[in-house]
Amino acid sequence: MNTIFKFFASIKLAVIVIVSLGVVAAIGTFTEAKYQDAEAAQILVYRSPYMYAVLGLLIVNLLAVMIDRWPWKWRHTPFILAHIGIIMTLFGAWVTQREGIDGTLVFEPGQSQRFVTVKNRDLVVYASLNGNDVRQVFQKEVDFLSHPPKTDPLRIPVGSDMLEVTDAYHFAYRQSEMLPSDRPIDGPAVRFQLENDKVNLSEWLRRETHKSFASINLGPAQVILSDGSYKPQSDKNEIVMSPGPTSDALRYSIYSHGLMAKRGVMKQSDVVETGWMGLKFRILRLLPKAREQVTYTPADHSTEQTQSAIKIFFRGESYWIGLNSLLRLYGNDRMYIISYGHRRIPLDFSLTLKDFRVGHYQGTARAASYESDVDVPGKGMVTISMNEPLKFGGYTFYQASFEQDEMGKPTASVLSVNYDPGRWIKYIGCLILVAGSSMLFWFRQYFHTKTPTKKKAS
């Protein structure tokens, strides 16, 4: 036992720990550069068992060295304080990681929001017997990057069926294809085109049977595929399509700020003048019933087009679902809704975004500044800007970024939300560490001047 203790208190272990920390940090740097994603480096390296093992050895080494110096003397004070400071700083970081929150809050002007989205990912399964009464039957935090389901599938019993997660891509490109269907659960789909001398775009629009309409916002106009019950909005330009007199036709209505400008019946390949900026509307393909087949192609690293996706096997068929999206599957007597996305944590209060402003560099469209006017419970209106965060309810809200539509118009404010319960532990640990380091230099000078010098013999 004495030999083991001496090893834990030895300089050899300290060197091993320091070299190991350097190696892990280097691997983390290379991992982040390889995947071009900080989250991947966090999962694979900085929060891996190897990192925790090295930090654990560091704490053991610090404690063993302090115990080895017992009984302590006054000259040991700087040494003891420095070691305690390091341990407290590490403990504070652990508390923050376990209990802290680092996420985002997104809301549009006039909207109230109380949910913070964090990086933790949850897989949730809901079940419904009649399509209305939905209850949760499964929830689990998942990490498919360090625990790939391809080697260890996640099996979820749902009623008399079994749902399996069989594969996952941390970075993948989404591909979608609309296919004809004869299933009663599938709704209609239309591929349309809007074009003029400057614009030419085409999109698929599919309406699910349990929804009264589906829509696409294209900036200057909205395109809606309805069951016939949609009411136009007074502040928008809209093209509303609904079931036609035959299965190969659609009724259409064109609205300008809530007022009907044109209506009629269209078939595949028909063209209609919208009256907006010379835009022409054309139906490229019409499917009375359609199902969307989604697949994902793996990528080597993160890009703006990639996202995480998982593959689900259910009743003999495979389905893909991307991050922060839903998948509906149908069993013998019930419907299942699978949600795969970032966790949303509720706050004890709601914030309301009253206004959002973006400042631009002169003569350019680049954002130079952005700020949000937020209604805070008990405080009234508060402006959150890039350099002026809001501290409220134990949380700190920073103005992080904003979302915009296809025309570059800001549509939502993005706040970064931070809750750090280990902050004061880390602050105190750093102060103790600095005090110990400072005292070390002072003690060295003090004891050096106190040491008597021998006189040379005459």
Secondary structure, DSSP 8 states (H G I E B T S, - for coil): -HHHHHHHTSHHHHHHHHHHHHHHHHHHHHHHHHHT-HHHHIIIIITSHHHHHHHHHHHHHHHHHHHHT-S--GGGHHHHHHHHHHHHHHHHHHHHHHH-EEEEEEE-TT-EEEEEEEEEEEEEEEEESSSS-EEEEEEEE--TTTS-TTTS-EEEEETTEEEEEEEEEEEEEEEEEEEE---TT---EEEEEEE-SS-EEEEEEE--TTSSEEEEE-SS-EEEEESS-----TTSEEEEEEE-SSTTEEEEEEEETTEEEEEEEEETT-EEE-SSTT-EEEEEEEESSEEEEEEEEE-SS--TTEEEEEEEEETTEEEEEETTEEEEEE-SS-EEEEEEEEEEEEEEEEEEEEEEEEEE-TTSS-EEEEEEEEEETTTEEEEEETTB-EEETTEEEEEEEEEE-TTS-EEEEEEEEEE-TTHHHHHHHHHHHHHHHHHHHHHHHHHHHHS-------
